[in-house]
Amino acid sequence: QVQLVESGGGLVQAGGSLRLSCAASRSIFSFNVMGWYRQAPGKQRELVARITIDSSTNYADSVKGRFTISRDNARNTVDLQLNSLIPEDTGVYYCNAISVNLQNDYWGQGTQVTVSS
C-alpha cells in the first residue's frame, strides 16, 4: 500500500511563504503524475499544481507566479513552494499520486495552511 505523507503546513501572515513536502513510501517514478490539491471550508477540493513523471508542470490560474511545484527523485518527494500567500489560499492541502498504469489513485492525509490577513 502506498503512503503519501504531507508536512510543512502552518499559520502564516498574508505575503508570507510556506513550503509543503509530500513524501512517498516508494519511488515516485512509479507515479505518472503527482499533484497538490486544496480544500477550503465549504468548498470542493481543487487542483493547485501537478507535475508529471517527465517534470512537466501545470498550475491553477489562481496560484500561477506564486506557487512552484518540484520533485526530488532521490528523496521520493514532491514539494510545493507557496509564496505571496493570501487569505484565499487557506485550506487543507492534499498530496495526490496516480500510478503509471493510471489504475490507482492515492491521497495523503492533508496538511492545514492558514493565511491570516
C-alpha positions as CSV (number, residue, x, y, z in Angstrom):
1,Q,0.0,0.0,0.0
2,V,1.4,3.4,-1.0
3,Q,1.6,6.1,1.7
4,L,1.9,9.8,1.0
5,V,2.8,11.9,4.0
6,E,2.5,15.7,3.8
7,S,4.3,18.1,6.0
8,G,5.1,21.9,6.2
9,G,1.7,23.4,6.7
10,G,1.0,26.1,9.3
11,L,-0.2,29.6,10.1
12,V,1.4,32.5,8.2
13,Q,0.6,36.1,7.6
14,A,-0.5,37.4,4.2
15,G,2.5,37.9,2.0
16,G,4.4,35.2,3.7
17,S,5.7,31.8,2.4
18,L,5.5,28.2,3.2
19,R,7.0,25.0,1.8
20,L,4.9,21.9,1.7
21,S,6.5,18.5,1.2
22,C,5.0,15.1,0.2
23,A,7.0,12.0,1.0
24,A,6.1,8.8,-0.9
25,S,6.7,5.4,0.5
26,R,8.1,4.1,-2.8
27,S,9.8,5.5,-5.8
28,I,8.0,8.4,-7.4
29,F,8.9,7.0,-10.8
30,S,6.0,4.6,-10.2
31,F,3.6,7.5,-10.5
32,N,2.6,9.0,-13.8
33,V,1.7,12.3,-12.1
34,M,1.8,13.8,-8.7
35,G,0.0,16.9,-7.5
36,W,-1.2,19.1,-4.8
37,Y,-4.9,19.8,-4.2
38,R,-6.6,22.0,-1.6
39,Q,-9.9,22.2,0.0
40,A,-11.2,25.4,1.7
41,P,-14.0,25.2,4.2
42,G,-17.3,24.7,2.5
43,K,-15.7,24.3,-0.9
44,Q,-14.8,21.5,-3.2
45,R,-11.3,20.1,-3.4
46,E,-9.4,21.8,-6.3
47,L,-6.2,21.2,-8.1
48,V,-3.4,23.6,-7.2
49,A,-0.5,22.2,-9.1
50,R,0.8,19.0,-10.6
51,I,4.0,17.5,-12.0
52,T,4.4,14.6,-14.4
53,I,6.9,11.9,-14.5
54,D,8.9,13.9,-17.0
55,S,8.6,17.0,-14.8
56,S,6.1,18.9,-16.9
57,T,4.0,21.1,-14.7
58,N,0.7,22.9,-14.6
59,Y,-0.9,25.3,-12.2
60,A,-4.3,26.6,-11.2
61,D,-4.7,30.2,-12.6
62,S,-5.1,31.5,-9.0
63,V,-1.6,30.4,-8.0
64,K,0.4,30.9,-11.2
65,G,3.5,33.0,-10.5
66,R,3.2,32.5,-6.7
67,F,3.5,28.7,-6.2
68,T,6.1,26.3,-7.6
69,I,5.9,22.5,-7.6
70,S,9.0,20.4,-7.8
71,R,10.1,16.8,-7.5
72,D,13.2,15.2,-5.9
73,N,13.5,11.8,-7.4
74,A,16.3,10.8,-5.0
75,R,14.3,11.6,-1.9
76,N,10.9,10.5,-3.4
77,T,9.3,13.8,-2.5
78,V,7.2,16.4,-4.3
79,D,7.4,19.8,-2.8
80,L,5.1,22.9,-3.2
81,Q,6.6,26.3,-2.5
82,L,4.0,28.8,-1.6
83,N,4.9,32.5,-1.9
84,S,3.0,35.7,-1.6
85,L,0.3,33.9,0.3
86,I,-3.2,35.5,0.5
87,P,-6.1,34.6,2.8
88,E,-7.8,32.8,-0.1
89,D,-5.0,30.2,-0.1
90,T,-6.3,28.9,3.3
91,G,-7.3,25.3,3.3
92,V,-6.2,21.7,3.7
93,Y,-3.6,20.8,1.2
94,Y,-3.5,17.2,0.0
95,C,-0.9,15.3,-2.0
96,N,-2.1,13.1,-4.8
97,A,-0.4,10.5,-6.9
98,I,-1.6,8.5,-9.9
99,S,0.1,5.3,-10.7
100,V,1.9,4.8,-14.1
101,N,-0.8,2.4,-15.3
102,L,-3.4,5.0,-14.4
103,Q,-5.3,2.5,-12.3
104,N,-4.5,3.6,-8.8
105,D,-5.1,7.0,-7.2
106,Y,-3.5,7.8,-3.8
107,W,-4.1,10.6,-1.3
108,G,-2.2,11.9,1.7
109,Q,-3.9,12.8,4.9
110,G,-3.6,16.6,4.3
111,T,-1.8,19.5,5.9
112,Q,-3.5,22.7,7.1
113,V,-2.4,26.0,5.6
114,T,-3.9,29.1,7.2
115,V,-3.2,32.6,5.9
116,S,-4.1,35.5,8.2
117,S,-4.9,38.9,6.8
